Amino acid sequence: MTDADFKAACELVFETIRQLAPYDTGNLARNAIKLEFVSGKVARIYVSETIAPYMPYTNEPWISPHWNGKKNPNEGWFDASADLIAQSISDLLGGKLNAQY
C-alpha cells in the first residue's frame, strides 16, 4: 500500500464516521471528529471530547431518570461504526476479519 493509498483509506474512514455520527447541532460530526496524520503510514482518527464532551453519552444507554425509560436513539452508533469500518478495511485490503468480543 502506497502512502497515497493509505491516506485515501484513512480519509474514507474519517468521512464514514462523520456520516454515521449523530447529527443534532452538527458539532460532533463537523467539528469533534478529527483526522491527524502522524507519519506516512500512521494516522489517528478520534473524537475530541474537548469539542464534544457529551460524545460518550451519544453511544451509551440512557440510565438517568430524566429520560423516563426512553431508549437512546443513537445507542451503539460508535461501536457499530467501528465494526463497519473494520469490515470495510478488511474488504479493501483483501483480508479476513476475525472479531472476538
C-alpha positions in Angstrom: 0.0 0.0 0.0 1.4 3.3 -1.0 1.3 6.4 1.2 -1.3 7.8 -1.1 -3.4 4.7 -0.8 -3.1 4.8 3.0 -4.1 8.5 3.0 -7.1 7.8 0.8 -8.2 4.9 3.1 -7.9 7.0 6.2 -9.9 9.8 4.6 -12.6 7.3 3.6 -12.8 6.0 7.2 -12.9 9.6 8.5 -15.7 10.6 6.2 -17.6 7.4 7.0 -17.5 8.0 10.8 -18.6 11.6 10.3 -21.5 10.5 8.2 -22.6 7.9 10.8 -22.3 10.3 13.8 -25.5 11.5 15.4 -26.4 14.9 14.0 -28.3 17.3 16.1 -26.4 20.6 16.2 -23.7 19.1 13.9 -20.9 19.8 16.4 -19.9 16.2 16.8 -19.9 15.3 13.2 -18.5 18.5 11.7 -16.1 19.7 14.5 -15.2 17.0 17.0 -14.2 14.1 14.8 -10.6 14.6 13.8 -8.1 13.0 11.4 -4.5 13.5 12.1 -1.6 12.1 10.0 1.2 11.3 12.4 3.5 9.9 9.7 3.3 8.3 6.2 1.7 5.2 7.5 0.3 6.2 10.8 -3.0 8.1 11.3 -5.1 9.0 14.3 -8.9 9.3 13.9 -10.5 10.3 17.1 -13.3 12.3 18.7 -12.2 15.4 20.6 -14.0 15.4 23.9 -12.8 19.0 24.4 -15.1 20.0 21.5 -17.9 17.4 22.2 -17.6 16.3 25.9 -21.0 14.7 25.6 -19.8 12.2 22.9 -19.7 9.1 25.2 -23.3 9.7 26.1 -24.4 9.6 22.5 -23.2 6.0 22.3 -24.3 4.6 25.7 -27.7 3.6 27.1 -29.7 6.3 28.9 -30.0 5.4 32.6 -30.9 8.8 34.0 -34.5 9.1 35.4 -34.6 12.3 33.2 -35.3 10.1 30.1 -38.3 8.3 31.7 -37.1 4.9 30.5 -36.7 6.0 26.9 -34.0 4.4 24.8 -31.2 6.4 23.4 -31.9 6.5 19.6 -28.1 6.7 18.9 -27.1 4.0 21.3 -24.2 2.0 20.0 -23.6 4.2 16.9 -19.8 4.4 17.6 -19.5 0.7 18.2 -21.4 -0.1 15.0 -19.3 2.4 13.1 -16.1 0.8 14.3 -17.4 -2.6 13.2 -18.4 -1.3 9.8 -15.1 0.4 9.2 -13.1 -2.6 10.3 -15.1 -4.7 7.8 -14.6 -2.1 5.1 -10.8 -2.0 5.6 -10.7 -5.8 5.6 -12.6 -5.9 2.3 -10.5 -3.2 0.8 -7.2 -5.0 1.7 -8.5 -8.5 0.9 -8.2 -9.6 4.5 -10.4 -11.6 6.8 -11.9 -10.0 9.8 -12.0 -12.2 12.9 -13.9 -10.2 15.5 -13.7 -11.5 19.0 -15.6 -9.7 21.7 
